[in-house]
Amino acid sequence: VTESPDAIGFNGGISTLIECKCSRADFFQDSKKFFRQESKFGMGNIRYYMTPPQLIKPSELPTMWGLLEVYEAQVRIKHEAEFFDAEIVNKQGEVAFLTSVIRRLEISTAVFVVRHDET
């Protein structure tokens, strides 16, 4: 079973994964997945859980994970994530996941978005 993240984004080859949890039971069930127990099988150079306010404590987070809390129309960083180096991130899984998404969307051509910094 491969990971299927709730949200994943990319910036220059750096990936950020967000797992959304609405209950403590769901959060603790997630921790039993093999790719949570072995970081090298998980996706995301930067990894966050996103929850309602005060659902989980920063002390309950896996090592190096961050915590985002959702307040009405605002997301706050409750605990900053640390960076997972490329050798302990499942980059092959990220590519497989993105390929699967593209296939399901029936996109036949690649789309590249390039950011141009203002001068």
PyRosetta script that sets phi, psi and omega in degrees:
from pyrosetta import init, pose_from_sequence

init()
pose = pose_from_sequence("VTESPDAIGFNGGISTLIECKCSRADFFQDSKKFFRQESKFGMGNIRYYMTPPQLIKPSELPTMWGLLEVYEAQVRIKHEAEFFDAEIVNKQGEVAFLTSVIRRLEISTAVFVVRHDET")
pose.set_psi(1, 127.8)
pose.set_omega(1, 178.5)
pose.set_phi(2, -99.8)
pose.set_psi(2, 161.7)
pose.set_omega(2, -179.5)
pose.set_phi(3, -71.2)
pose.set_psi(3, 141.2)
pose.set_omega(3, 175.0)
pose.set_phi(4, -128.7)
pose.set_psi(4, 90.2)
pose.set_omega(4, -172.1)
pose.set_phi(5, -68.7)
pose.set_psi(5, 153.7)
pose.set_omega(5, 174.9)
pose.set_phi(6, -68.8)
pose.set_psi(6, -38.9)
pose.set_omega(6, 177.3)
pose.set_phi(7, -151.1)
pose.set_psi(7, 140.6)
pose.set_omega(7, 174.9)
pose.set_phi(8, -145.6)
pose.set_psi(8, 137.3)
pose.set_omega(8, 179.3)
pose.set_phi(9, -133.4)
pose.set_psi(9, 159.8)
pose.set_omega(9, -175.9)
pose.set_phi(10, -131.7)
pose.set_psi(10, 141.2)
pose.set_omega(10, 176.4)
pose.set_phi(11, -144.0)
pose.set_psi(11, 102.5)
pose.set_omega(11, 178.6)
pose.set_phi(12, 61.6)
pose.set_psi(12, 36.2)
pose.set_omega(12, 179.6)
pose.set_phi(13, 87.2)
pose.set_psi(13, -5.7)
pose.set_omega(13, 176.3)
pose.set_phi(14, -94.5)
pose.set_psi(14, 126.7)
pose.set_omega(14, -177.7)
pose.set_phi(15, -106.1)
pose.set_psi(15, 142.6)
pose.set_omega(15, 175.4)
pose.set_phi(16, -122.1)
pose.set_psi(16, 123.4)
pose.set_omega(16, -179.1)
pose.set_phi(17, -106.6)
pose.set_psi(17, 139.6)
pose.set_omega(17, 175.2)
pose.set_phi(18, -128.8)
pose.set_psi(18, 124.7)
pose.set_omega(18, 174.5)
pose.set_phi(19, -107.6)
pose.set_psi(19, 123.1)
pose.set_omega(19, -178.7)
pose.set_phi(20, -95.2)
pose.set_psi(20, 130.7)
pose.set_omega(20, 179.4)
pose.set_phi(21, -131.1)
pose.set_psi(21, 133.2)
pose.set_omega(21, -178.9)
pose.set_phi(22, -109.7)
pose.set_psi(22, -6.6)
pose.set_omega(22, 178.6)
pose.set_phi(23, -142.8)
pose.set_psi(23, 155.5)
pose.set_omega(23, 177.0)
pose.set_phi(24, -64.8)
pose.set_psi(24, -38.3)
pose.set_omega(24, -179.9)
pose.set_phi(25, -60.2)
pose.set_psi(25, -43.4)
pose.set_omega(25, 178.9)
pose.set_phi(26, -63.9)
pose.set_psi(26, -41.3)
pose.set_omega(26, 177.8)
pose.set_phi(27, -60.8)
pose.set_psi(27, -47.4)
pose.set_omega(27, -178.1)
pose.set_phi(28, -71.5)
pose.set_psi(28, -31.4)
pose.set_omega(28, 175.3)
pose.set_phi(29, -65.2)
pose.set_psi(29, -39.7)
pose.set_omega(29, 179.5)
pose.set_phi(30, -59.9)
pose.set_psi(30, -34.7)
pose.set_omega(30, -177.5)
pose.set_phi(31, -66.9)
pose.set_psi(31, -15.2)
pose.set_omega(31, -179.5)
pose.set_phi(32, -84.2)
pose.set_psi(32, -12.7)
pose.set_omega(32, -178.9)
pose.set_phi(33, -67.4)
pose.set_psi(33, 141.8)
pose.set_omega(33, -174.0)
pose.set_phi(34, -62.0)
pose.set_psi(34, -33.1)
pose.set_omega(34, -179.8)
pose.set_phi(35, -77.6)
pose.set_psi(35, -7.0)
pose.set_omega(35, 170.3)
pose.set_phi(36, -89.4)
pose.set_psi(36, -33.5)
pose.set_omega(36, -179.3)
pose.set_phi(37, -76.6)
pose.set_psi(37, -28.0)
pose.set_omega(37, 178.4)
pose.set_phi(38, -120.4)
pose.set_psi(38, 100.6)
pose.set_omega(38, -174.3)
pose.set_phi(39, -52.4)
pose.set_psi(39, -35.4)
pose.set_omega(39, -175.7)
pose.set_phi(40, -66.0)
pose.set_psi(40, -16.4)
pose.set_omega(40, 177.6)
pose.set_phi(41, -94.5)
pose.set_psi(41, -5.5)
pose.set_omega(41, -179.2)
pose.set_phi(42, -91.2)
pose.set_psi(42, 157.7)
pose.set_omega(42, 177.9)
pose.set_phi(43, -93.1)
pose.set_psi(43, 158.5)
pose.set_omega(43, 173.0)
pose.set_phi(44, 97.2)
pose.set_psi(44, 118.8)
pose.set_omega(44, 170.5)
pose.set_phi(45, -70.6)
pose.set_psi(45, -27.7)
pose.set_omega(45, 177.1)
pose.set_phi(46, -126.5)
pose.set_psi(46, 130.3)
pose.set_omega(46, -173.3)
pose.set_phi(47, -130.3)
pose.set_psi(47, 130.7)
pose.set_omega(47, -179.9)
pose.set_phi(48, -130.8)
pose.set_psi(48, 148.0)
pose.set_omega(48, 161.7)
pose.set_phi(49, -99.1)
pose.set_psi(49, 140.9)
pose.set_omega(49, 175.6)
pose.set_phi(50, -118.4)
pose.set_psi(50, 126.0)
pose.set_omega(50, -174.1)
pose.set_phi(51, -141.3)
pose.set_psi(51, 166.3)
pose.set_omega(51, 167.2)
pose.set_phi(52, -64.2)
pose.set_psi(52, 162.2)
pose.set_omega(52, -178.9)
pose.set_phi(53, -55.3)
pose.set_psi(53, 134.9)
pose.set_omega(53, 172.2)
pose.set_phi(54, 61.4)
pose.set_psi(54, 22.6)
pose.set_omega(54, 177.1)
pose.set_phi(55, -70.7)
pose.set_psi(55, -43.5)
pose.set_omega(55, 177.6)
pose.set_phi(56, -129.7)
pose.set_psi(56, 159.2)
pose.set_omega(56, 179.7)
pose.set_phi(57, -97.9)
pose.set_psi(57, 146.0)
pose.set_omega(57, 175.8)
pose.set_phi(58, -52.8)
pose.set_psi(58, -32.5)
pose.set_omega(58, 179.7)
pose.set_phi(59, -67.6)
pose.set_psi(59, -16.0)
pose.set_omega(59, 179.7)
pose.set_phi(60, -91.2)
pose.set_psi(60, -6.6)
pose.set_omega(60, -177.9)
pose.set_phi(61, -71.4)
pose.set_psi(61, 149.7)
pose.set_omega(61, 170.3)
pose.set_phi(62, -63.1)
pose.set_psi(62, 157.9)
pose.set_omega(62, 178.9)
pose.set_phi(63, -54.5)
pose.set_psi(63, 132.2)
pose.set_omega(63, 174.9)
pose.set_phi(64, 78.6)
pose.set_psi(64, -5.4)
pose.set_omega(64, 179.7)
pose.set_phi(65, -81.5)
pose.set_psi(65, 152.1)
pose.set_omega(65, 175.4)
pose.set_phi(66, -107.1)
pose.set_psi(66, 172.0)
pose.set_omega(66, -178.7)
pose.set_phi(67, -132.9)
pose.set_psi(67, 125.9)
pose.set_omega(67, 174.4)
pose.set_phi(68, -111.0)
pose.set_psi(68, 134.9)
pose.set_omega(68, 176.9)
pose.set_phi(69, -116.2)
pose.set_psi(69, 139.1)
pose.set_omega(69, -177.0)
pose.set_phi(70, -101.3)
pose.set_psi(70, 121.5)
pose.set_omega(70, 176.8)
pose.set_phi(71, -119.1)
pose.set_psi(71, 114.9)
pose.set_omega(71, 179.8)
pose.set_phi(72, 35.4)
pose.set_psi(72, -97.1)
pose.set_omega(72, -177.2)
pose.set_phi(73, -110.2)
pose.set_psi(73, 25.9)
pose.set_omega(73, -174.7)
pose.set_phi(74, -140.9)
pose.set_psi(74, 141.0)
pose.set_omega(74, 173.7)
pose.set_phi(75, -111.2)
pose.set_psi(75, 129.5)
pose.set_omega(75, -180.0)
pose.set_phi(76, -117.8)
pose.set_psi(76, 140.6)
pose.set_omega(76, 174.8)
pose.set_phi(77, -81.0)
pose.set_psi(77, 112.8)
pose.set_omega(77, 178.8)
pose.set_phi(78, -86.5)
pose.set_psi(78, -34.8)
pose.set_omega(78, -179.5)
pose.set_phi(79, -147.8)
pose.set_psi(79, 123.4)
pose.set_omega(79, -177.2)
pose.set_phi(80, -72.1)
pose.set_psi(80, 137.6)
pose.set_omega(80, 177.2)
pose.set_phi(81, -80.4)
pose.set_psi(81, 153.3)
pose.set_omega(81, 172.9)
pose.set_phi(82, -98.0)
pose.set_psi(82, 165.0)
pose.set_omega(82, -175.8)
pose.set_phi(83, -89.8)
pose.set_psi(83, 127.0)
pose.set_omega(83, 173.5)
pose.set_phi(84, -89.7)
pose.set_psi(84, 121.3)
pose.set_omega(84, 177.9)
pose.set_phi(85, -63.3)
pose.set_psi(85, 154.9)
pose.set_omega(85, -175.3)
pose.set_phi(86, -55.0)
pose.set_psi(86, -33.8)
pose.set_omega(86, -177.2)
pose.set_phi(87, -72.0)
pose.set_psi(87, -10.6)
pose.set_omega(87, 176.3)
pose.set_phi(88, -118.5)
pose.set_psi(88, 29.3)
pose.set_omega(88, 176.4)
pose.set_phi(89, -126.2)
pose.set_psi(89, 139.0)
pose.set_omega(89, -179.4)
pose.set_phi(90, -81.3)
pose.set_psi(90, 76.2)
pose.set_omega(90, -180.0)
pose.set_phi(91, -64.8)
pose.set_psi(91, -34.8)
pose.set_omega(91, 177.5)
pose.set_phi(92, -63.2)
pose.set_psi(92, -39.5)
pose.set_omega(92, 176.6)
pose.set_phi(93, -64.9)
pose.set_psi(93, -37.4)
pose.set_omega(93, 177.6)
pose.set_phi(94, -63.0)
pose.set_psi(94, -44.3)
pose.set_omega(94, 179.3)
pose.set_phi(95, -65.1)
pose.set_psi(95, -42.5)
pose.set_omega(95, 178.5)
pose.set_phi(96, -62.2)
pose.set_psi(96, -41.6)
pose.set_omega(96, 178.6)
pose.set_phi(97, -62.7)
pose.set_psi(97, -47.9)
pose.set_omega(97, -179.7)
pose.set_phi(98, -63.5)
pose.set_psi(98, -39.9)
pose.set_omega(98, 176.9)
pose.set_phi(99, -61.4)
pose.set_psi(99, -41.6)
pose.set_omega(99, 178.1)
pose.set_phi(100, -63.2)
pose.set_psi(100, -42.9)
pose.set_omega(100, 178.7)
pose.set_phi(101, -62.5)
pose.set_psi(101, -46.2)
pose.set_omega(101, -179.9)
pose.set_phi(102, -61.2)
pose.set_psi(102, -42.9)
pose.set_omega(102, 179.7)
pose.set_phi(103, -61.3)
pose.set_psi(103, -43.3)
pose.set_omega(103, 179.8)
pose.set_phi(104, -66.5)
pose.set_psi(104, -31.0)
pose.set_omega(104, 178.7)
pose.set_phi(105, -82.2)
pose.set_psi(105, -6.9)
pose.set_omega(105, -179.5)
pose.set_phi(106, 57.6)
pose.set_psi(106, 41.4)
pose.set_omega(106, 176.2)
pose.set_phi(107, -88.4)
pose.set_psi(107, 124.0)
pose.set_omega(107, -175.6)
pose.set_phi(108, -98.1)
pose.set_psi(108, -11.9)
pose.set_omega(108, 178.7)
pose.set_phi(109, -126.7)
pose.set_psi(109, 151.9)
pose.set_omega(109, 179.0)
pose.set_phi(110, -77.9)
pose.set_psi(110, 147.3)
pose.set_omega(110, 177.2)
pose.set_phi(111, -120.8)
pose.set_psi(111, 129.1)
pose.set_omega(111, 179.2)
pose.set_phi(112, -118.0)
pose.set_psi(112, 131.8)
pose.set_omega(112, 176.8)
pose.set_phi(113, -108.7)
pose.set_psi(113, 123.5)
pose.set_omega(113, -178.7)
pose.set_phi(114, -114.0)
pose.set_psi(114, 128.4)
pose.set_omega(114, 177.2)
pose.set_phi(115, -91.7)
pose.set_psi(115, 129.4)
pose.set_omega(115, 176.7)
pose.set_phi(116, -106.6)
pose.set_psi(116, 115.7)
pose.set_omega(116, 178.6)
pose.set_phi(117, -69.5)
pose.set_psi(117, 141.9)
pose.set_omega(117, 177.1)
pose.set_phi(118, -70.3)
pose.set_psi(118, 144.2)
pose.set_omega(118, 179.4)
pose.set_phi(119, -105.1)
pose.dump_pdb("model.pdb")
